[in-house]
Amino acid sequence: MPNWNFTSITDSDTLHQYMRILAALDIIMSEEEWLRVHRYEAELQPGVAWGSIDNGAGDHLHVLFTESGALIKGFDHESPLSPHAREDGEVYPGMYDEVPGALKAVLQGHEERMELDDVTFCIWQEGNDPEWKTGSWIQQALMEESEDDATGGADFLLGYIEETPEAFADWAEGYYESHELPLSAIAEVYEGKPVTANLIKQLCPERNVEAALNELQQRGYIVERR
């Protein structure tokens, strides 16, 4: 079973941290949930956290963080591995076949949310093993497609995981058509510091501060009301 090296994110704990950070920042930046690209729930079910990316252009990514490992399932609508690009309209052969049983059970238990029929890549980590793995479908894809096409758009979608305050600011200023964002405020979120009303006002002056604090708190983020 091949390993998968896609970015500098080498372990699921780091990925989990980024998904939480980016979802918090999107809550701050946008009152409208449908406009947000990054989403996160700390408890999709007991022992399972969920993060997602949806770029609003038909591409999305879901991540499950469980006690037995982590799984990333993504969909690039322009990929030749898309069911919509295939003559039979079916999921690419073997896409989920080798997913470990515990992860597959969680995946299938949230079939509608995870959009199982829209998939162009699926990778996972098990236990304490830091390597991301994928099923043998990748070998078939490499024979049928170019090397870039065979990844199912993984690098493209994982590129929405901004690993630094500078990277987030550069992306958010364009996406939200924002003023120049203060890096010091973004850095506080990346460092896991409590979100304050002042921080929200720095990042998004027009945001309803109380609504943002309430939503962040409901989703498990630490806030300070002062």
N, C-alpha and C positions, 0 to 999 in steps of 0.2 A: 504494500500500500504506500503510495508516494507521499512524501512530506510536501508541505506548501510553504514557500517563503514569499511573503507578499509585501511587508513593510517592516519598519523597525519595531513594530509592536510584536513582542516575542512571547507574551504570556497573556492569559485570559484576565488576570487581575488588573494588568495595565489597561487592557481594552475596556474592561468594566469601568474603571475609573474615568476614562475618557468619555464613555457613553453618558455617564452621570453628569459630568461637567458640561458637556455640550448641550444636553437637554435642559439643564438649569439655565444656561446662557440664552437658549432659545425662548424659554419661558419669560425671561427678563426682556428680551428684545421684541417679542410679539405677543400681544393680547390674543390674537386670533390663532387658535391651535392648528387650524388647517394650513396656515402659512409656515408653520415650523418644520424644519427639516429633520431635527433630532428629537427623539422621544425616549422616555425611560420610565419603567415601573419597577420599583424595588421588590415587589412581591406579586408577580403574575399569578403564582400559586405558592404554597409553602415551600421554601427552599429554592425557588426559581425567580430570578430577575430577568427582565426583558428590556432590550434596547432596540431602536429602529432608526433607519434613515430613509426618508422619502423626499426625493428632489423635486417632486411636483411635475416631472416630465415623463412619468411612466416607469421610472427606475426606483427600486427600493432594496433595502437590506434589513434583515432581522437577526438579532443575536440573542441566544438563550444562555444564561449563566446558571448552572446547576451545581449541586453538591458533587456530581460525578464528572463534571467537565463543562465545556462550553461548545456551542455550535453557531456557525454563521451560515445563513442561507440568503442568497442574493438573486436579484433579477435585473438584468440589463436588457431592456426591450429591443435594442438593436443587435444583440448578440445572435449569431447563427445557432446557438444552443437553445434559444428560446423555443418553447413549444409552438409559438405562433409563427416561427420561421420554418418549422418542419412540416413536411407533407402530411404526416399522420396527425399533427396537432398534439402529440403526446409529449410528456416530460422526457428529457434526454435519457436514453437507456442507462440504468444503473445509478442514477443520480443519488438516490437515497438508500440503495441496497446495503451498503456497508457501514451505514451510520450505527454506532453502538446502541444496543437495545435501550438503555436507560434514557439516552438523549432522544432516540426516535420516539419513545413513548411520550415524552414531553412535547416534542414537535407535533405529533399526530393529535395530541390532546388539545392543541390550540390551532387546529387545521385552518379555520377561517381567518384568524388573525395573522397567521404565518403565511397565508397565501401559497399553499404548497404546490398548486398547479402552475404558478408563475415562478420559475426557478431556472437560473443559468449556472449557478455554482453552489456547492454545499461543502463546507470544511468544518473540522472540529478538533478539539483538544480533549484528551482524557486524563483524569486524575492529576498527578503531578508532572506528567510528561509535557514539556514546553512546546513540543513540535505540533504544528497544525498538520492535520492529515486530510486526505480526500480519497474518495473511492476510485475504483479502476475506470470509471467513466472518463476521467481525464486522459487516460492513455488512448481511448478510442477517439476522443476529441482532437488530440494531437495528431492522429493519423488522418482525420477528416478535414481539419481546419488549420489555419496558420497558428503559430504558437500564441500570438496575442489573442486571437479569437477563441482559442481553446480554454482560456481562463474564465470565460463567461462574464467578463466585465468586472472581475473582482478588484483589480487595482483601481479602476475607475471609481467604483462605489466606495471602496475603503479610503479613497482620497478625500471623502467628506469627513473623515475623522481627523480633525485639526489637533495636532499634538502640542502646540505651543500657543501662548496668548497672541503672539505676532501673527501666526497663521490664521487663528480665528478672526482677529481684527480685520485682516486683509479680506477674508471671505465675507464676513458679516457686513462690512462697509459697502460692498457691492450688492450682496443679496438683499439687504434691508434698506439700501439706498440711504445709509446712515451718515451722520456726521463722523468726523475722525474719532474713533473710540479710544478712551484712555487705557493704555496697556496695564497700568497699575491696578485698575479696577478689575479687568479681566483676569489678571494674575491672581487676585485674591480668590476668585472662584476656582481657578486651577489648583490653588494651594489648599482648597477645602475649608477656607475661612467662612464664618457665618455671613449670610447675605443680609445686608442692611438696606434701609430706605435710601441712604445716601449713595450707596453703590448702584442701586437701580436707577436713580435719577442721573447719575453720571453716564450710565450706558444708554438709557432710553428716557430722556426727560419727559416725554409725553405719556409714559406708561403709568397706569393706575397702580401706585405703589402697594396699597393694601391688598388689591387683588393678586398682584404678583407674589407678595409675601405669603398670602394664604395658600396659593397653589403650590408654591415651593414647599411649604410646611406639610401640606397634605401628601406630597410626593416623597417625603422623608428627608428633605434638605434642612440643614440647620439655618435658622434665621434669627436675627436680633431686631426687635422692635424698639426703636429709640428715637 
